[in-house]
């Protein structure tokens, strides 16, 4: 099936009053990627309509790490509040930082400023996020006795600031964009708490997985129960879609992914579906080209592709019913404005019409020129199918 895509390209970042070049017409042939659209609901944000396969005029756009270190306004806050945990656990700061990109770029998704490790303290796993070093788990979990000490997570008690922040964000954004929450996936959270922080080789969690699998499964089960509860909590307090980050699952071979990640992702999705059947769930795992079909088996609504997967190929492998997100290389934002424009157009052409959220294939890189991010959004929002 082929589709005609009309994409408005803006040659440089400029104010709306300046002239915009004529949109080129692209003919794209994408077998199996175009589904007959439904009528869009005007009351709903564009992102939700796109995920549900309704008729939209363009792909919605937001960026991972949208609020963060590339923005001067964020750097100013960091100077005043150097602790990441202070910034991410204070309602006023969370709301202010989450809204910084919204106020400047008006993306179609406004994501909560937080971290996937935020629930750990409420699960009796002390941690910190240290500037220049990243996450630090003070007492890494390595034994059955360690896992026994992990408590079930009750978000309303442990992280009430998350719910308060989402409620305020929902009111501030006023349905002009979708408010997004997010959580870490069980295997990725387990990787951090077993390794003691970030890792290059993941030798400690693999040793646990392959020598004491029952211990790891017990930990993964606790995370699965708690993260399902956390997604429900976020949805109840204003999140209109939630992204699950399984960043480190791709360190597993396919057979090990099927044992240590897939069942727990499915458990989370199934649990959330029972209480929030219409909540869109997005799954992202960096370097997931070898696992795409398995990611789809989780039951999520959207699979987010990193930039190492060709978008047209990803579409074919996932099938026409799966919505996709991505997948411009974050490094593209260091290129010229024409280069950025061309790469955006290439991804949109290959994704085809509908069920596509335009995004990067990973988070924005520190040092990315802010004016290039502005150009990315202006070009993206000028697209017309």
C-alpha positions in Angstrom: 0.0 0.0 0.0 1.4 3.4 -0.8 0.8 6.8 0.7 1.2 10.4 -0.3 3.0 12.4 2.4 3.2 16.2 2.1 5.9 17.5 4.4 6.5 21.2 5.0 10.2 21.8 5.5 11.5 24.9 7.3 14.9 25.8 6.1 16.0 27.5 9.4 14.8 28.3 12.8 12.7 31.5 12.4 9.6 33.2 13.8 6.2 32.3 12.5 6.0 35.6 10.6 8.8 34.7 8.3 8.1 33.0 5.0 8.1 29.2 4.9 9.3 27.3 1.8 6.8 25.3 -0.2 6.3 21.8 1.1 7.7 19.1 -1.2 5.6 16.1 -2.0 6.9 12.6 -1.2 5.7 9.4 -2.7 6.3 6.6 -0.2 5.7 2.9 -0.7 5.5 1.2 2.7 3.9 -2.3 2.5 1.8 -3.1 5.5 2.3 0.1 7.4 -0.8 2.1 6.7 -4.0 1.3 8.6 -7.4 2.8 7.6 -7.7 5.8 10.0 -10.5 6.4 12.3 -11.9 9.9 12.9 -9.8 11.9 15.4 -11.2 13.1 18.6 -10.7 16.9 18.8 -10.8 16.9 22.6 -7.8 14.6 22.9 -4.1 15.5 22.5 -2.6 14.7 19.1 -0.3 12.1 20.6 -3.1 10.0 22.0 -5.1 10.2 18.7 -2.0 9.0 16.7 -1.3 6.1 19.0 -4.9 4.9 18.8 -4.8 5.0 15.0 -7.1 7.9 14.5 -6.8 10.3 11.5 -4.1 12.9 12.3 -2.6 15.6 10.1 1.0 15.0 11.2 2.9 12.8 13.6 3.1 14.1 17.1 6.6 15.0 18.4 8.4 15.0 21.7 12.0 14.2 22.6 13.5 11.9 25.2 15.5 13.8 27.8 13.4 16.7 26.6 13.9 18.6 29.9 17.5 18.6 30.8 21.1 19.6 30.5 21.1 21.0 27.0 18.8 23.9 28.1 20.4 27.0 29.6 17.3 27.5 31.8 17.9 24.0 33.3 21.6 24.7 33.9 20.6 27.8 35.9 18.4 25.7 38.2 21.2 23.1 38.5 23.6 25.9 39.8 21.1 26.8 42.5 20.0 23.2 43.3 23.1 21.0 42.5 21.5 17.8 43.8 19.6 15.8 41.2 17.4 14.2 43.8 16.4 17.6 45.2 15.5 18.8 41.7 13.5 15.7 41.0 11.7 15.3 44.4 10.5 18.9 44.9 7.1 19.6 43.3 7.8 23.2 42.4 11.2 22.2 40.7 9.7 19.2 39.0 6.9 21.2 37.5 9.2 24.1 36.5 11.7 21.8 34.8 9.1 19.7 33.1 7.5 22.8 31.6 10.7 24.4 30.4 10.6 22.7 27.0 6.9 23.1 26.8 7.2 26.9 27.2 9.8 27.1 24.5 9.1 24.4 22.0 5.4 23.4 22.6 6.0 19.6 22.0 3.1 17.2 21.7 4.2 15.3 24.8 5.3 16.9 28.1 7.2 14.3 30.1 7.6 14.3 33.9 11.0 15.3 35.1 12.1 12.4 37.2 14.3 9.3 37.1 13.6 5.6 36.8 15.4 5.1 40.1 13.1 7.4 42.0 11.0 4.5 43.5 14.1 2.8 45.0 14.1 4.7 48.3 10.5 3.6 48.9 11.5 0.0 48.3 14.3 0.1 51.0 17.1 0.5 48.4 19.1 3.6 49.4 20.7 5.4 46.4 21.8 8.7 45.0 22.6 10.2 41.6 26.0 11.8 41.8 27.1 14.5 39.3 29.8 13.1 37.0 29.2 9.6 38.2 25.5 8.8 37.8 23.5 6.4 39.9 25.1 5.0 43.1 23.4 2.1 45.0 24.8 2.2 48.5 24.1 -1.5 49.3 24.0 -3.5 46.1 21.8 -6.5 46.2 23.6 -9.8 45.6 21.9 -12.5 47.8 18.5 -13.9 48.7 18.7 -12.1 52.0 19.3 -8.8 50.3 16.3 -9.3 48.1 14.2 -10.2 51.1 14.8 -6.7 52.5 13.3 -5.1 49.4 9.8 -3.7 50.2 6.8 -3.4 48.0 6.4 0.1 46.6 3.5 2.3 47.6 3.8 5.4 45.5 1.2 7.5 47.3 3.3 7.1 50.5 6.8 7.1 49.1 6.7 9.6 46.2 3.6 11.8 46.7 5.5 14.6 44.9 5.2 12.6 41.6 1.4 12.6 41.8 1.3 16.2 42.8 3.6 17.2 40.0 1.6 15.3 37.4 -1.7 16.8 38.6 -0.2 20.3 38.2 1.3 19.5 34.8 -2.0 18.2 33.5 -3.7 21.5 34.5 -0.9 23.7 33.1 -0.7 21.9 29.8 -4.5 21.9 29.6 -4.8 19.0 27.1 -2.8 21.0 24.4 -0.3 18.1 24.7 -0.2 14.7 26.4 1.3 14.6 29.8 3.7 11.6 29.9 4.8 9.6 32.9 7.5 6.9 32.9 8.9 4.0 34.9 11.9 1.7 34.7 11.4 -1.9 33.7 12.2 -4.7 36.2 15.4 -6.0 34.5 16.9 -2.5 34.1 16.1 -1.6 37.7 17.6 -4.9 38.8 20.7 -4.2 36.8 21.3 -1.0 38.6 20.7 -2.4 42.1 22.8 -5.5 41.5 25.7 -3.8 39.7 25.7 -0.9 42.2 25.2 1.7 39.5 25.9 1.9 35.8 27.8 -0.9 34.2 29.8 -1.7 31.1 29.8 -5.5 31.1 26.8 -6.3 33.4 28.9 -9.2 34.8 27.3 -9.0 38.3 23.7 -9.3 37.3 24.5 -12.0 34.7 26.4 -13.9 37.4 23.3 -13.7 39.5 21.0 -14.6 36.6 23.0 -17.6 35.6 24.1 -18.9 39.0 21.2 -18.0 41.2 18.2 -17.4 38.9 15.7 -17.8 41.7 17.1 -14.9 43.5 17.0 -12.6 40.5 13.4 -13.8 39.6 12.4 -12.9 43.2 13.8 -9.4 42.7 12.2 -9.0 39.3 8.8 -10.0 40.6 9.0 -7.3 43.3 9.9 -4.7 40.7 7.1 -5.9 38.3 4.4 -5.6 41.0 5.7 -2.2 42.2 6.1 -0.7 38.7 2.6 -1.7 37.6 1.4 0.0 40.8 3.6 3.1 39.9 2.1 3.3 36.4 -1.4 3.1 37.8 -0.6 5.8 40.3 0.8 8.1 37.6 -2.2 7.6 35.4 -4.6 8.3 38.4 -2.8 11.6 39.0 -2.7 12.9 35.4 -0.4 11.0 33.2 -2.1 10.4 29.8 0.5 7.9 28.6 3.5 6.2 30.3 6.8 5.1 28.8 8.6 2.0 30.2 12.3 2.2 29.9 14.1 -1.2 29.7 17.4 0.3 28.7 19.6 -2.6 29.7 17.4 -5.5 28.6 19.3 -5.5 25.3 22.4 -6.7 27.2 20.5 -10.0 27.3 20.6 -12.6 24.6 17.1 -13.3 23.0 16.7 -16.5 25.1 17.6 -14.7 28.3 15.4 -11.7 27.4 12.5 -14.2 27.2 13.3 -15.4 30.7 14.4 -12.3 32.6 12.6 -9.4 31.0 9.7 -10.4 28.7 7.5 -12.1 31.4 7.8 -9.2 33.8 7.0 -6.6 31.1 4.0 -8.6 30.1 2.9 -8.8 33.8 3.1 -5.0 34.1 1.1 -4.4 30.9 -1.5 -7.0 31.8 -1.9 -5.6 35.3 -2.2 -2.0 34.1 -4.7 -3.1 31.3 -7.1 -4.4 34.0 -7.5 -1.0 35.6 -6.5 1.4 32.8 -7.4 -0.3 29.6 -7.1 2.9 27.5 -3.8 4.1 28.9 -1.2 4.1 26.1 2.0 2.3 27.1 5.3 2.9 25.3 8.3 0.6 25.6 11.8 1.8 24.9 15.0 -0.3 25.0 18.2 1.1 23.4 20.0 -1.2 21.0 16.8 -3.3 20.6 17.2 -4.1 16.9 17.6 -7.8 17.7 14.6 -7.9 20.0 11.9 -5.9 18.1 9.5 -8.8 17.6 9.9 -9.8 21.3 9.2 -6.2 22.5 5.9 -6.3 20.6 5.0 -9.5 22.5 4.8 -7.5 25.7 1.4 -6.1 24.7 2.4 -2.4 24.8 0.8 0.1 22.4 4.0 1.7 21.1 7.5 0.3 20.5 10.1 3.1 20.5 12.9 2.4 18.0 16.5 3.5 18.5 18.4 5.0 15.6 20.2 1.8 14.7 17.0 0.3 13.2 15.8 1.6 9.8 12.3 2.9 10.4 10.8 1.2 7.4 12.4 -2.1 8.4 11.1 -1.6 12.0 7.6 -1.0 10.7 7.7 -4.2 8.6 9.0 -6.3 11.5 6.5 -5.0 14.0 3.4 -5.1 11.7 0.7 -2.5 10.9 -1.1 -2.7 14.2 1.8 -1.6 16.3 2.4 2.1 16.8 6.1 3.2 16.6 8.1 6.0 18.1 11.4 7.5 17.0 14.0 7.4 15.7 16.2 10.2 14.6 19.8 9.8 15.8 20.4 12.4 18.6 23.7 13.2 16.9 21.8 14.6 14.0 21.0 17.6 16.1 24.6 18.7 15.9 24.3 18.9 12.1 23.2 21.8 9.9 19.5 22.8 9.8 19.1 21.4 6.3 20.7 18.1 7.5 18.3 18.0 10.4 15.3 18.7 8.1 16.3 15.9 5.7 16.7 13.3 8.5 13.3 14.2 10.0 11.7 13.9 6.5 13.4 10.6 6.0 12.0 9.1 9.2 8.5 10.4 8.6 8.5 9.0 5.0 9.6 5.6 6.2 7.1 5.5 9.1 4.2 6.3 6.8 0.9 7.8 7.8 -0.4 7.3 11.3 0.6 5.4 14.4 3.9 7.2 14.5 5.3 9.5 17.3 8.3 11.4 16.0 11.2 11.3 18.5 14.9 10.7 18.8 16.2 7.2 19.0 17.7 8.1 22.4 17.8 11.1 24.7 19.2 14.5 23.7 22.9 14.6 24.1 24.5 17.2 26.5 25.8 20.1 24.5 23.2 19.9 21.7 22.6 23.5 20.4 19.3 24.7 21.7 18.5 26.4 18.4 18.8 23.1 16.7 16.3 21.6 19.0 14.0 24.5 18.2 14.5 23.8 14.5 13.7 20.1 15.0 10.4 21.0 16.6 9.5 23.7 14.0 10.2 21.3 11.1 8.3 18.5 12.8 5.3 20.6 13.5 5.2 21.9 9.9 4.8 18.3 8.6 1.5 17.5 6.9 0.6 14.0 5.7 
